[in-house]
Amino acid sequence: MMKFELAVFLFLFVLSCKSQDDAIVVSWIQSIPGQAGKTQGIEFKADGSASSINMHTLIFETWTWNKGRGKIILTGKSIGNGQTISFKDSLVV
């Protein structure tokens, strides 16, 4: 990810923080290509759980922050074409 994109991501990440039942919830969203006015993304919850925003075949379950490596680790399931595939993905921040 380019430095400018990372800066924009972090800015939006901080702006999207909100309090929910005394816990911090952070959402990262992006526009859905070809669908004006619609967004998709990920909700990161303080308890380490995660959920998809408008991505019905991609089910996020957990997230962790690896500070030493500057990575967010996401786990979940991809559902489609009659099969479910578990995944673990890392995002460099």
C-alpha positions, 0 to 999 in steps of 0.5 A: 500500500502506498504511503498516501493510501496508508495515511488516508486509511489510518485517518478514516480508521480513526474517524470511524471509531465509535462507542457501543456499549462501553466498547470501541468499534471501528469500521473500515469501508470502501465504495462498491465498484459499479454501485454508486452510493453503496459501501462494503467493509469490515467492522472490528470490535473490541472483543476481537470479533469482526464482521462483514459490512455488505459482503454476504459471502465473506464472513469475518470472525476474528481479528488480532493486531500484531504490533511488532509486525504492523499487521492485522490478522483476520480470520473467517469463512468464504461462502460460495458455489456450494462450499465454505472455505476458512481463511486467515489473512494479514493486512500490513498497516 
